[in-house]
């Protein structure tokens, strides 16, 4: 039976990448501006344009801001920038539990939740029961088995497989962003047991595959209209400590896992591109899968001295003709919602 026109799923994935994740918001803003232009409206926001959003690490924070808290894209950029500056303003003298104070991240996240959640309560739970809700999940890894590369999904919706705790929104943000080099781990209560979590980027820094898996569980039998995957720079997700760092400061298991992160994003992108290529129509069809990643052009940009530079770098990236035309194509696919690919054919 053919799919009804205009009912294809629109899926969005955000890589981890520390505070470089701000570039992801600027890239999405470019796409949103095109959607608004073509729709003749200025009030369309990401939560209205995507059926599911998944994210890892600070990409998980972005997914929650846009999908669970329904923040306008410009507000998300503003709040993310302020959060980054607050958290980066103070480093710790001892690195055993990361460079930065997790309490600063918690406080900044709680402030955002208090302002934008439907209850204006900093302890609002992750589950979103509103009938028009955008489905959101973030990835974290169990600290007990970081090498397994099988992340835990903290969801805003009810699942019937691999169910996880309906934790507080700020707890989910802490879990997905607990990169061992940045922040200490967090323990979350789950069915009477305290489970310790670290950054989902360890083993799943590019969660595009996880978005397909999760969507296939929830939207069985559906077709995909588009899959938008936004990166933060190839191989730059985390700063790997120098070999001379003492093992008792950051455990060897953690260091080995961190090395894998640098390889993960590019590998996942290659797999996704190959998987969707067979469903591409003859040119000029842009396809179904859209990957945007700043370092595809700015490979010499290895360090940004402040978050203020990120917007300018992203603007230059989008101004390149091929990237601008792909942003146009992604916006068009989001608007049309044409059923293109059966979800079960691309979810593994």
BELPEHU-V122825 format. One record per helix or strand of 3 or more residues. SS is the DSSP state (alpha for helix, beta for strand). FROM is the first residue (numbers start at 1). LEN is the number of residues. If there is no record, write none. Layout:
ss: {SS:SS}
from: {FROM:FROM}
len: {LEN:LEN}
This chain:
ss: {beta:alpha:alpha:beta:alpha:alpha:alpha:beta:alpha:beta:alpha:beta:beta:alpha:alpha:beta:alpha:beta:alpha:alpha:alpha:alpha}
from: {9:18:46:52:58:73:102:135:143:152:169:186:193:201:208:223:252:289:294:308:321:343}
len: {6:22:4:5:11:16:15:8:6:4:8:5:7:4:11:8:26:4:3:12:16:4}
